[in-house]
Amino acid sequence: MNEDDRHAAGMRNRRSVLGDAHVDRAEARKTPFDERFQHFITRNAWGDIWESRTIDRKTRSLLTMAMLLAMGHEEEFAMHVRASVNCGVTEEELSDLLMQAAIYCGVPAANSGYRIAKSVLAERAADSG
């Protein structure tokens, strides 16, 4: 794929995983200062990595959340918890991921993950009910 094709594939994946509203907000906030970075993320993360079919989307979502939690990237973790439903991740699977994180990342990381996930899940329930 050339760069334009990777960007187009990346945008499709971003919208599929994160949702149109999220991507539209991100695109509206883009400035000349961060435009190159936004294109980089779209081409490389979403156009190369998320486009790959070697790992299914649900597994990729779980892996992404685990890595973000392990690295302490709470804002990105929350974003991917919101998006995980679009990848077929269940609440039970998310909770199991957090239990495993307690062992491999530490209890404080899992505690933060549960706090964030509970907040995101409550938002989701309020929006749908």
Order of alpha helices (4+ residues) and beta strands (2+ residues): alpha-alpha-alpha-alpha-alpha-alpha-alpha
